[in-house]
Amino acid sequence: MFFVDFGDLGTLTFGTDDELTNADGTFSAYQYNVKGTNQLTANINSSRENGTTFFEQVLELQLTKLSKEDNKELKLLAYGRPHVFVVDYNENVWFLGQQFGCEVTAGSMATGTAMGDLSGYTLTLTATERMFPSYVQGGTLADPFAGLTSSTDTIVVGTNS
């Protein structure tokens, strides 16, 4: 997964199927490699009475290993509202928090009590948006931003990777 500071993507362009096709900003993406207990869910929230529909994008993460560097990075993440790019097991790239960003809505740091317990972080990021997470056109596992035709990106590998 990749975190980008809110607003750094510049103007976004979407295709006819709501896929992200371009971002004209210059940005840095902070990469964290995860495996295991991680999940992206998008919930549809509609009110017939109010005539409204919105999508709650929820990303649940488990980052292993504790470090002072991660403490600082994750504190800054909790204070901000980044855009998030997620590469799934099918090598699809999903864009979360496109208009309003994602907020850390829950999280914890644990050292575990037994040798097999998690020593790391759990985080829940939530975005409330007008649409499902967007598919990123041309994004790959090797370069999730490959399909963005005019964006310039720098990938910074997080200490948890």
C-alpha positions as a printed Julia matrix, in Angstrom:
161×3 Matrix{Float64}:
   0.0     0.0     0.0
   1.05    3.57   -0.63
   0.19    6.75    1.26
   0.24   10.15   -0.49
  -0.23   13.44    1.35
  -3.69   14.87    0.8
  -3.8    17.31   -2.1
  -0.4    16.4    -3.58
  -1.93   14.47   -6.48
  -3.09   17.67   -8.17
  -6.01   17.57  -10.57
  -7.43   14.07  -10.99
  -8.89   12.7   -14.22
 -11.31    9.78  -14.32
 -12.4     7.57  -17.21
 -15.92    6.59  -18.19
 -15.87    3.67  -15.72
 -14.75    5.91  -12.81
 -11.16    4.61  -13.08
  -8.33    7.0   -12.21
  -6.46    7.8   -15.43
  -4.32   10.78  -14.5
  -3.0    12.95  -11.68
  -1.02   16.03  -12.68
   0.63   16.75   -9.32
   4.15   16.0    -8.15
   4.03   13.72   -5.13
   5.86   11.29   -2.9
   4.23    7.96   -2.08
   5.15    6.2     1.17
   5.16    2.44    0.66
   4.31   -0.21    3.27
   4.33   -3.88    2.36
   1.67   -5.87    4.18
   0.46   -9.44    4.11
  -1.92  -11.5     6.15
  -4.69   -9.84    8.11
  -5.47   -6.78    5.99
  -8.75   -5.9     4.34
 -10.37   -3.26    2.16
 -14.15   -2.97    2.41
 -16.48   -0.43    0.79
 -19.91   -0.03    2.37
 -22.82    1.6     0.56
 -24.85    3.96    2.75
 -28.16    5.13    1.31
 -31.1     6.99    2.76
 -34.3     6.76    0.78
 -35.84    9.44    3.01
 -33.01   11.93    2.35
 -32.26   10.81   -1.2
 -28.55   10.42   -0.44
 -25.93    7.77   -1.11
 -22.29    7.7    -0.05
 -19.58    5.09    0.24
 -17.59    4.32    3.36
 -14.16    2.99    2.37
 -12.55    1.06    5.25
  -8.97   -0.22    5.22
  -7.89   -2.45    8.11
  -4.13   -2.96    8.42
  -1.71   -4.96   10.47
   1.89   -3.77   10.37
   4.42   -6.07   12.0
   7.52   -5.01   13.93
   7.71   -2.02   16.21
  10.21    0.77   15.63
  10.78    4.35   16.72
  10.7     5.39   13.02
   7.28    3.75   12.52
   5.98    5.4    15.71
   6.78    8.8    14.22
   5.48    8.0    10.7
   2.23    6.5    12.0
   1.68    9.45   14.36
   1.92   11.81   11.38
  -0.41    9.52    9.41
  -2.96    9.69   12.24
  -2.79   13.5    12.25
  -3.28   13.75    8.47
  -5.82   12.5     5.96
  -3.82   10.9     3.15
  -4.86    9.43   -0.13
  -4.21    5.67   -0.09
  -3.38    3.31   -2.94
  -3.87   -0.4    -2.26
  -2.55   -3.22   -4.44
  -4.66   -6.36   -3.89
  -3.7   -10.02   -4.39
  -5.05   -9.83   -7.96
  -2.63   -6.94   -8.64
  -5.46   -4.44   -8.99
  -4.6    -0.98   -7.7
  -7.35    0.82   -5.77
  -7.46    4.52   -4.89
  -9.09    5.49   -1.58
  -9.97    8.9    -0.21
  -9.93   10.65   -3.56
 -11.94   13.75   -2.64
 -11.77   13.97    1.16
  -8.81   11.76    2.1
  -8.64    8.89    4.58
  -8.61    9.31    8.34
  -7.17    6.96   10.91
 -10.29    6.09   12.9
  -8.8     3.38   15.13
  -5.49    1.81   15.88
  -3.21    0.3    18.44
   0.39   -0.62   19.14
   1.03   -3.97   20.85
   4.08   -5.84   22.03
   2.22   -9.13   22.57
   2.39  -11.42   25.6
   3.52  -14.67   23.99
   6.23  -15.4    21.43
   3.67  -15.91   18.65
   1.69  -12.73   19.39
   1.72   -9.64   17.18
   4.44   -7.16   17.92
   3.31   -4.29   15.75
   0.52   -1.92   14.85
  -3.09   -2.25   13.8
  -4.76    0.63   12.0
  -8.18    1.35   10.58
  -8.41    4.07    7.94
 -11.81    5.3     6.83
 -12.84    7.52    3.93
 -16.34    8.8     3.26
 -16.65    9.42   -0.47
 -19.2     9.83   -3.24
 -18.11    6.62   -4.99
 -16.46    3.25   -4.47
 -12.65    3.17   -4.36
 -11.44    3.9    -7.88
  -9.5     1.41   -9.97
  -6.15    2.87  -11.12
  -5.79    2.41  -14.87
  -2.53    0.66  -15.78
  -1.29    0.39  -12.18
   0.78   -2.71  -11.4
   2.4    -4.31   -8.38
   5.79   -3.08   -9.61
   4.51    0.46  -10.29
   1.03    1.3    -8.99
   1.24    4.74  -10.65
   2.23    3.47  -14.13
  -1.19    4.25  -15.58
  -1.2     7.89  -14.51
  -0.13    9.51  -17.75
   1.39   12.77  -16.56
   2.09   12.37  -12.85
   5.56   12.48  -11.38
   6.08   10.3    -8.36
   8.76    9.38   -5.86
   8.31    6.18   -3.86
   9.7     6.22   -0.33
   9.85    2.76    1.26
   8.57    2.84    4.85
  10.6     1.28    7.64
   7.96   -1.42    8.12
   8.41   -2.84    4.59
